[in-house]
Amino acid sequence: MAKIIKLNPVRSKTPSKRSSADHASEAGRTSNGTKKQIYPRAHKMGAKLERTLVLLKPDAIHRGIIGEILQRFEKIGAKMVGMKLLVSEKDTAMKHYTEDLSKRRGEKVRQMMVEMLISGPIIAVVFEGVDMVEVARKLIGATEPKSAVPGTIRGDFAHVSYRYADEKGIGIFNLIHASATPEEAETEINVWFKPEELIRHRPIYTRFTLREED
């Protein structure tokens, strides 16, 4: 008796029907031809957020413009991770204005800046964001308010000059301080904050700037 062998039917290799949307998706475009908006995923790209120290000096507090200054940082999507109101002790102010200032501007200038800083309450803030040191410096403007361009914090809210401060024998009141380099930021943050005083959180207003949830 002959052996019966069952053969499976040969299936057609015709391509499956695909929508224009499928092809557009592969090409990085929507079905109507416009380019798709692709947001980077920060943690997959190895992106690292940066922190910086900002001090709101006694003149900023006495003039009642704290809210307007802090709003500048909120509007760009910077994240506040630490904040405190205090009157600085002289030794703390000396740690902030280090001997490097003496080398650049002289010990007299350093002492005047220390006296300015301890002359009233200040607000210390740590902001976190993308290249936050550079961004904060851009926001606050030139150290001398007279030279700060309009649109910056010092350019919009102050106008005094080095000449005026020198003639008066006082430290220049320029409202705000921000760390100059990432290394300086790390040092200054440690002067004003303990590690446990800095909070890890994800506020709603940073969702579309930092995209930490991706």
Phi, psi and omega in degrees: 000137182286143179275130182267126179249123179273129179253135176284141180295141179284125181273143179292141179263025178292140183295146179288154180286132180232144182283161176297332180294325179295314180294321180295324180296319179294329182275359179080023180229159176280171184296337179269007173097352180280151183289135180287144176273115182249120181266135179291146176262110191303313186289332179283335179271357180076018181291141181237132177281156185237148179246151176218156177262135174235131175247126171266115191280170183306323181293327177294320180290314182295332181274354175069038181240020181301313182300317180294323180291312181296328180296331177301319180287321179295321184294332177272357178089017175288145182260128176274122181245354178198142181201139176205146174257130183202165168252119188286141169284155183296321182294327176292317178297326178292327176290330179285306176270091190280180179296342177300324177295323177298320181293325183275321187239351182101152182295328179299317179296319179301314181296322178295320179293322177296314180299321177298316185292328182264008183283352180185183180293148175230163174240123177259132183226141171247123177252147180235138179179191180279121182048049191294329179297310181295318182296317180297318179296324177294320181295319188278333177089183184299150182301320177275113183306323180302328183266351182288136184281151176304144183102337174271164182298311180291325179292331182269334189240000181211163180211001186293161185240165174300319181302314181296315180297319180295318180294328178276346182070037182231161172289148183287127179271103183237024167077318196209151174235144172220141182304144184272332182220161176302323180292317178295322179300315180299317179295314183291322177300320179291336176291320190257343185226145167273153182305322183287351179272355179258129190255136173265119179203171182229084181294151183302322187291349177262002187301320185263009173246311183270330178049047181291341183283345182283000000 
